[in-house]
């Protein structure tokens, strides 16, 4: 919702002959690097190329963040599954151990 409102303000500003980056910067939604790259692309007349570069940069950032998150979750998941397996194994084996300690009926 915030992004849509910021892009709508940028569109209105461009229609009035203003710069695209001014409303984006005032919105506080977009990171400064992205706004700077949009400004450079707008001035150079290569906004489409610059937006594709921004998309590639943020795509690689998301990929690296997901890899880091996966590397944190994986050990925790192994420990949880290990605890589940131990609980099931103890649930099956403890009755046999208990039967071995009972006195024999004659």
C-alpha positions, 0 to 999 in steps of 0.5 A: 500500500505504501509502495503503491502510494509512493509510485502514484505520487511519482507518476503524478510528479512526472506527469507534471514535468518533475523528477521521478526520484523526489516523491520516492525519496520523500515517501521513505519507503525506498532505500537511498541506493535505489533512489540514486540509481533511478535518478542516474538512469532518469538523467542518462535516459536509461531508466529501464536499464537502471531499473533492471540493474536494481532488480538484479541487485535486490534479487541477489540480496534476497537469495543471499539472505535466504541462504543465510536463513536456511543455514540457521534453520537447518541445524535447529530442524535436525535437533527437533527431528532428533528429539522426535525420533528419540521420543518415539524410540523411548516410547517403544523401548521403555515398556520392554525395559520395564517388563525385564525388571518385573518379578517372574510369576510362578 
